Amino acid sequence: MKRNAFIGSMAIITSITSIISTKAAALTKKIGKVFKAKNGEGRKYGHLQLKGVNANVLDVKVSGSDTDGGFAIFEQTSLSQGRGTPLHVHPAQDEVFYVIEGAYEFLVDRQRFSLTAGDSIFLPREVPHAWTQASPKGKMLVTLQPAGKLEDFFVQMAALTHEPSQQEIAQLFEANGMKVLGPPLKLD
């Protein structure tokens, strides 16, 4: 009996070691070339002028295509005081927001957070959230991991030739791996 337990334990240890080795190899895989993302420039698409949710300008600093889908980083210049995202969820991505300038209100899983320059907030996948710009102007970095389709969503929102309806916005969210759960966050 002890021999069978030993053999079973060795099989489990071998499997776990194989999984860890595979994951470690994936983490050390060279993804792409080194590049510099200049201040005030969007590397891949130039400045994306968003429509619908807000009228902000978005610059892709690190594209999901740069990281084999591992993550993406966006710089958002916020020009829409009192506007923000509807309450929504990312089923498969975590987000980090880092405020460079201005002030924002976040609603995360029914809890409110006020962020100003230098503050950051981590939003785990599957957690409902919304944010609204509280100051006349703002700027923040948004990191998404894994990259998912948020970059495609921003490109599609910028390509619109009209102000989309709430139904169109919800459809664009859905088509890009997100789900709208409610209206945008109102400022107090």
C-alpha positions in Angstrom: 0.0 0.0 0.0 2.8 2.4 0.9 4.4 1.7 -2.5 1.2 2.6 -4.4 0.9 5.8 -2.3 4.6 6.6 -3.2 4.0 6.0 -6.9 0.8 8.1 -6.8 2.7 10.9 -5.1 5.5 10.8 -7.6 3.0 11.0 -10.5 1.4 14.1 -8.9 4.7 15.7 -8.3 5.8 15.0 -11.9 2.6 16.5 -13.2 2.9 19.6 -11.1 6.6 20.1 -12.0 5.6 19.8 -15.7 2.9 22.4 -15.4 5.2 24.8 -13.5 7.9 24.4 -16.1 5.5 25.1 -18.9 4.1 28.2 -17.2 7.7 29.4 -16.4 8.7 28.9 -20.1 5.7 31.0 -21.1 6.6 33.8 -18.7 10.2 34.0 -20.0 9.2 33.8 -23.7 10.5 36.8 -25.6 7.4 38.6 -26.9 8.6 41.4 -29.1 11.0 44.3 -29.7 11.8 47.1 -27.3 10.1 50.3 -28.1 9.6 53.8 -26.6 6.1 55.3 -26.3 6.6 59.0 -26.5 4.8 61.5 -24.4 1.7 62.9 -26.1 1.6 60.2 -28.8 -0.5 57.1 -29.4 1.9 54.4 -30.8 -0.5 52.3 -32.9 -3.5 54.5 -33.9 -2.4 58.1 -33.1 -5.0 59.8 -30.9 -8.3 58.0 -30.7 -11.1 60.5 -30.1 -13.8 58.4 -28.3 -17.5 58.9 -28.8 -20.5 57.6 -26.8 -19.4 56.9 -23.3 -17.3 60.0 -23.1 -15.4 62.4 -25.5 -12.0 61.5 -24.2 -8.8 61.1 -26.2 -7.1 57.7 -25.9 -3.5 56.8 -26.8 -2.4 53.1 -27.0 1.0 53.1 -25.3 1.4 49.3 -25.2 -0.8 47.3 -27.6 -2.0 43.8 -26.8 -0.3 42.8 -30.1 3.0 44.0 -28.5 2.6 41.5 -25.6 1.1 38.5 -27.4 -2.2 39.4 -25.6 -0.5 39.5 -22.2 -1.5 43.0 -21.3 -2.2 46.5 -22.8 -1.6 50.0 -21.5 -3.7 53.0 -22.5 -3.3 56.7 -21.6 -6.6 58.5 -21.5 -6.9 62.2 -21.5 -10.2 63.0 -20.0 -12.2 66.0 -21.4 -15.7 65.0 -20.3 -16.4 66.2 -16.7 -19.4 64.3 -15.3 -19.3 61.5 -17.9 -17.9 58.0 -17.6 -18.5 54.4 -18.2 -21.7 52.5 -17.6 -21.6 50.0 -14.8 -20.0 47.0 -16.5 -17.9 43.9 -16.0 -14.9 42.3 -17.7 -15.3 38.5 -17.2 -11.7 37.7 -18.2 -9.5 40.8 -17.5 -8.2 42.6 -14.5 -7.8 46.4 -14.7 -5.5 48.9 -13.0 -6.2 52.7 -13.2 -3.4 55.1 -12.3 -4.5 58.8 -12.1 -1.9 61.2 -13.5 -4.0 64.4 -13.3 -7.5 65.4 -12.2 -10.1 63.5 -10.1 -12.3 60.5 -10.7 -15.1 58.7 -8.9 -15.2 54.9 -9.1 -18.0 52.5 -8.1 -16.5 49.0 -7.6 -18.8 46.3 -6.4 -21.2 48.8 -4.7 -18.3 50.6 -3.0 -17.3 54.2 -4.0 -13.7 55.4 -4.3 -12.4 58.9 -5.0 -9.1 59.0 -6.8 -6.8 62.0 -7.5 -3.3 62.4 -9.0 -1.0 59.7 -7.8 -3.8 57.3 -6.7 -4.4 53.9 -8.3 -7.1 51.3 -8.1 -7.1 47.6 -8.9 -10.3 46.1 -10.4 -10.3 42.3 -10.5 -12.0 40.5 -13.3 -15.7 39.7 -12.8 -16.2 42.7 -10.4 -18.9 45.2 -11.6 -17.5 48.8 -11.8 -18.0 52.2 -13.3 -16.1 55.4 -13.2 -16.8 59.1 -13.9 -14.5 62.1 -14.4 -15.0 64.5 -11.5 -12.6 67.3 -12.6 -12.7 69.5 -15.6 -9.7 67.7 -17.1 -7.9 64.6 -16.2 -5.5 62.0 -17.3 -4.9 58.4 -16.3 -3.1 55.2 -17.4 -5.3 52.1 -17.8 -3.6 48.7 -17.7 -5.6 45.6 -18.7 -4.4 42.1 -18.2 -4.7 40.0 -20.3 -5.2 42.5 -23.1 -8.6 41.0 -24.3 -10.5 43.1 -26.8 -10.6 46.5 -25.0 -8.3 48.0 -27.6 -10.6 46.9 -30.4 -13.5 48.5 -28.4 -11.7 51.8 -28.3 -10.9 51.8 -32.0 -14.6 51.0 -32.8 -15.8 53.8 -30.5 -13.5 56.3 -32.1 -14.6 55.2 -35.6 -18.3 55.9 -35.0 -19.6 58.7 -37.2 -22.5 59.5 -34.8 -23.3 59.5 -31.1 -24.3 55.9 -30.3 -27.5 55.0 -28.4 -27.2 53.2 -25.1 -28.3 50.0 -26.9 -25.4 50.5 -29.4 -22.9 51.1 -26.6 -24.1 47.9 -24.8 -23.7 45.9 -28.1 -20.2 47.2 -28.6 -19.3 46.3 -25.0 -20.7 42.8 -25.5 -18.9 42.3 -28.9 -15.6 43.1 -27.1 -15.9 40.8 -24.1 -17.6 43.1 -21.6 -21.1 43.3 -20.3 -23.1 46.5 -19.4 -24.9 46.0 -16.1 -26.3 49.5 -15.5 -26.1 53.2 -16.1 -23.0 55.4 -15.7 -22.0 56.5 -12.2 -23.5 59.9 -11.2 -21.5 62.4 -9.3 -22.9 63.5 -5.9 
